[in-house]
Amino acid sequence: MNWKQFLRIEKRSAPSTYGGLSENSWTLSTAQSFFSSIMNNTGQSVTDQTAIMVSAFYSCIRNISEDTAKVPFYVLQIDSKGNKSKTKHRSSALLNKMPSNISTPFTFRQTLIKNALLYGNGYAYIKRDKNATPTDLYIINPRFVTVSIIDQRLYYLVNDVVAGINGNFTEDEIFHIRGLGDGYVGKSVLVYGAESIGAALAVQTYAGSFFGNGATLGGVLEVPGVIKDENVGKSIKESFVGSYNTQNGANNGIGLLHSGVKFSKISAQPNEAQMVESREFSNSEIARWFRMPLSKLQSGSTGSSNLEQLNIEYVTDCLVPWFVKMEQEIERKLFRFDEMDLLDAKFDVSMLMRGDMNSTSNYLKTLSYAGIINRNDARRYLDLNTISEDFGNTYYTPVNMIPADMEDEFWMSKDNSQASQKQAGQGGLN
């Protein structure tokens, strides 16, 4: 059988050029357009290089990419009853063991999601053997990818010299994770959040100038009379600064004033003191673009009582959409067409949803008492080795529960039993 028949879509050769092939063909915005300076009202140059220097923006990129990279990936086989069980598959080996000889699974997934977050698109080249089985995944720099649509199919023009990947590729050869965009390619969050990120850059620039370059005076020296010679004033200042420092340059906190000179300290103005509030506001603005809870960006933003709930919301609202995107792309690009109805790609987010030990214990206890899981299921959840099947695979249920459809029969038998006992008691009295 031809290997092309195993793919979801019959593989076609990419056109050598993209111009004038069809009335239904056009080239989408190239990645390079996302990296030029984006216009905004703050006067700051917002690019991928400047935005990543904002700590809140960097933290959002880092948190999401790292947390999605550390989650285990499984391929589940579906039986005729709809039950799912883990099975071996080439995609699980690529995502969990070795995507290629140049990257670890963590690095591959982290970089892929980082590119999708920062640039709007994460690309990887899928190398296949003669049977169309994927053998390697190689990260492609989004800067060097141009996407075109020709007759309702995507084609990728790649010129990544560093990765050594060049040429025209079909959608079956490119693993593509998109950010929010037009459905064909994603757009960088920098495009949407230029104003918020520019404001954060402006505050950060001002803070650096304020604290590092003397944007405000620390104090003034008041000298009686008028100093007509500039050298005299300079000498008085240098004398004070010299007395303020020890011989090795360390600050001893004590200065010497003479000849009636007085030192007056200038405190920060109220508007300067609000700079800290402005930076915190910038953090919350950037966090909104990523659906990132502030508890992940700055300490003290929330109490410990609801921290577990916030972490669950972070997983379900911020991370799960990225997991779903990867799962669906894995099934489209790394599964054969005849495997679509038999296999499911799944990232196990349970490790991110665990609370403290007390909450975890109550959770497992409740499931065990309800007969939903057995001891070995609970031990696997805790990453512990299983015990003997006779003891560990036994399910337990409470003895004071009956099936709902037997409720009427149970109470009727209960009433009959009580009536019999009452009659027996009366007969004994006679």
Beta strands, then each sheet from edge to edge (+ up, - down):
strand 1: 25-27
strand 2: 73-78
strand 3: 84-87
strand 4: 121-128
strand 5: 134-140
strand 6: 145-150
strand 7: 153-160
strand 8: 165-170
strand 9: 174-178
strand 10: 219-222
strand 11: 262-265
strand 12: 343-347
sheet 1: 1+ 6- 7+ 8-
sheet 2: 3+ 2- 12+
sheet 3: 5+ 4- 9+
sheet 4: 10+ 11-
end
